[in-house]
Structure formats: structure tokens, C-alpha cells
Amino acid sequence: MHLTSFTDYSLRTLIYLASLPQGELTNITHVTELFGVSRNHMVKVINRLGQLEYIETVRGKNGGIRLLKPAHEIKVGQVVRDIEPMTLVNCSSEFCHITPACRLKDKLNQAKLAFLAELDDCSIQSLISDNAELVTLLKL
């Protein structure tokens, strides 16, 4: 399975925000520079994470972004479900003439569910806990 760059940067942003001291604000410019992504793309990522209530955006001179939920409550599987288009193949009968007899779509769906179940066992907190190397890299 291939995740979109949007999902990738959403997860990276959540990991970074979780590595900050609780409640500390950072800004989009810093996150953009940290991950070397365009500001326009990061604004869309931050906006979506805010809509999904994973992060809080604070406006104004001293504003910024921070996690809204505790990192241990943010499950990677749910983030992927919320952001990633999860259609693996187009099984419409207009697109594929073997759809009525195809068994592949069921196997792909089972694989997708197993993939997401594995990610459901992982919280953002578990990705940063006892990971001094990651914290060091994110503080650069």
C-alpha cells in the first residue's frame, strides 16, 4: 500500500507536535522548514488536521499550532482512515468487466483491514516514547 504525501506529512506533523513539551506552540513556517515541504502543502495539512480536531490552531501574534488531543489517544490507524483515500482498486462494473466474479477485491479489502488493524495498535505517543534519536532530530 502506498500512502499519499498528504498522509505522510500529516503523520510527521503529529509526531513533531507530540515531541514538543505539552501545550507548547510552534508555527507552520517551522514545520515547513523542518520537513522541507512547500508552505502551501503544509497549510493544507495543518488545516485538515485542525478540521479533524487532532491539532489546535491559535491565531494572532503569539499564535501557532499544537496537539489538541493527548498523543497517546491519537491512533495512527485512525489518522490514516481520516486522511487517506482508502480505495485500493476501482471495482465498478463500468471499469472492470470481471467485477461480478472477482475474488481479488475481497482479498485486497482483508489486507487493508489487517494493515489498519496493525496501525490501530500504534499511537503517536508510542512513536516518540523512549526515542531520544527522533527527539534530537526534531530539535534541529
GIQUI-V386084 format. One record per residue. RES is the residue in one letter. PHI is phi in radians with two decimals (* if undefined). OMEGA is omega in radians with two decimals (* if undefined). Layout:
BEGIN
res:RES phi:PHI omega:OMEGA
res:RES phi:PHI omega:OMEGA
END
This chain:
BEGIN
res:M phi:* omega:-3.14
res:H phi:-2.01 omega:3.09
res:L phi:-1.48 omega:3.11
res:T phi:-1.25 omega:3.09
res:S phi:-1.12 omega:3.11
res:F phi:-1.08 omega:3.10
res:T phi:-1.16 omega:3.12
res:D phi:-0.98 omega:-3.12
res:Y phi:-1.24 omega:3.04
res:S phi:-1.12 omega:3.12
res:L phi:-1.16 omega:3.11
res:R phi:-1.04 omega:3.14
res:T phi:-1.11 omega:3.11
res:L phi:-1.10 omega:3.10
res:I phi:-1.08 omega:3.14
res:Y phi:-1.08 omega:-3.12
res:L phi:-1.08 omega:3.11
res:A phi:-1.20 omega:-3.13
res:S phi:-1.37 omega:3.13
res:L phi:-1.36 omega:3.03
res:P phi:-1.00 omega:-3.05
res:Q phi:-0.91 omega:3.09
res:G phi:1.51 omega:-3.11
res:E phi:-1.23 omega:3.10
res:L phi:-1.61 omega:2.94
res:T phi:-2.33 omega:-3.12
res:N phi:-2.20 omega:-3.10
res:I phi:-1.07 omega:-3.14
res:T phi:-1.04 omega:-3.14
res:H phi:-1.11 omega:-3.13
res:V phi:-1.14 omega:3.12
res:T phi:-1.04 omega:3.14
res:E phi:-1.19 omega:-3.13
res:L phi:-1.02 omega:-3.07
res:F phi:-1.74 omega:3.08
res:G phi:1.09 omega:-3.14
res:V phi:-2.03 omega:-3.12
res:S phi:-1.17 omega:3.13
res:R phi:-1.04 omega:-3.13
res:N phi:-1.02 omega:3.13
res:H phi:-1.12 omega:-3.11
res:M phi:-1.17 omega:3.08
res:V phi:-1.05 omega:3.12
res:K phi:-1.15 omega:3.11
res:V phi:-1.08 omega:-3.11
res:I phi:-1.08 omega:3.13
res:N phi:-1.04 omega:-3.12
res:R phi:-1.15 omega:3.11
res:L phi:-1.09 omega:3.07
res:G phi:-1.18 omega:3.11
res:Q phi:-1.05 omega:-3.13
res:L phi:-1.44 omega:3.11
res:E phi:1.11 omega:2.97
res:Y phi:-1.52 omega:-3.13
res:I phi:-2.23 omega:3.07
res:E phi:-1.96 omega:3.05
res:T phi:-1.90 omega:-3.12
res:V phi:-1.97 omega:-3.11
res:R phi:-1.48 omega:3.03
res:G phi:1.87 omega:-3.08
res:K phi:-0.98 omega:-3.13
res:N phi:-1.79 omega:-3.09
res:G phi:-1.42 omega:3.13
res:G phi:2.82 omega:-3.13
res:I phi:-2.30 omega:3.07
res:R phi:-2.79 omega:3.08
res:L phi:-1.09 omega:3.06
res:L phi:-1.63 omega:3.12
res:K phi:-1.76 omega:3.01
res:P phi:-1.07 omega:-3.08
res:A phi:-1.03 omega:-3.14
res:H phi:-1.25 omega:3.12
res:E phi:-1.58 omega:-3.10
res:I phi:-1.61 omega:3.14
res:K phi:-1.56 omega:-3.11
res:V phi:-1.02 omega:3.13
res:G phi:-1.04 omega:-3.14
res:Q phi:-1.22 omega:3.09
res:V phi:-1.05 omega:3.13
res:V phi:-1.07 omega:3.10
res:R phi:-1.03 omega:-3.08
res:D phi:-1.22 omega:-3.00
res:I phi:-1.93 omega:-2.99
res:E phi:-1.46 omega:2.97
res:P phi:-1.21 omega:-2.96
res:M phi:-1.69 omega:3.08
res:T phi:-1.38 omega:-3.10
res:L phi:-1.45 omega:3.11
res:V phi:-2.48 omega:3.10
res:N phi:-1.58 omega:-3.08
res:C phi:-1.79 omega:3.10
res:S phi:-1.22 omega:-3.11
res:S phi:-1.14 omega:3.07
res:E phi:-1.21 omega:-3.07
res:F phi:-1.61 omega:-3.03
res:C phi:-2.29 omega:-3.08
res:H phi:-1.36 omega:3.10
res:I phi:-1.69 omega:-3.09
res:T phi:-0.85 omega:-3.10
res:P phi:-1.04 omega:-3.09
res:A phi:-1.95 omega:-3.01
res:C phi:-1.33 omega:3.07
res:R phi:-1.79 omega:-3.11
res:L phi:-1.10 omega:-3.10
res:K phi:-1.03 omega:3.10
res:D phi:-1.19 omega:3.11
res:K phi:-1.14 omega:3.11
res:L phi:-1.12 omega:3.10
res:N phi:-1.15 omega:3.09
res:Q phi:-1.08 omega:3.12
res:A phi:-1.13 omega:3.12
res:K phi:-1.08 omega:3.13
res:L phi:-1.11 omega:3.10
res:A phi:-1.15 omega:3.10
res:F phi:-1.04 omega:-3.12
res:L phi:-1.19 omega:3.10
res:A phi:-1.08 omega:3.09
res:E phi:-1.10 omega:3.13
res:L phi:-1.24 omega:3.09
res:D phi:-1.17 omega:3.10
res:D phi:-1.40 omega:-3.04
res:C phi:-2.10 omega:3.04
res:S phi:-1.76 omega:3.06
res:I phi:-1.04 omega:3.13
res:Q phi:-1.05 omega:-3.11
res:S phi:-1.15 omega:3.13
res:L phi:-1.38 omega:-3.11
res:I phi:-1.91 omega:-3.12
res:S phi:-1.09 omega:3.13
res:D phi:0.93 omega:-3.14
res:N phi:-2.18 omega:-3.09
res:A phi:-1.04 omega:3.14
res:E phi:-1.09 omega:3.11
res:L phi:-1.10 omega:-3.13
res:V phi:-1.04 omega:3.09
res:T phi:-1.09 omega:3.14
res:L phi:-1.10 omega:-3.11
res:L phi:-1.32 omega:-3.14
res:K phi:-1.50 omega:-3.13
res:L phi:-1.05 omega:*
END
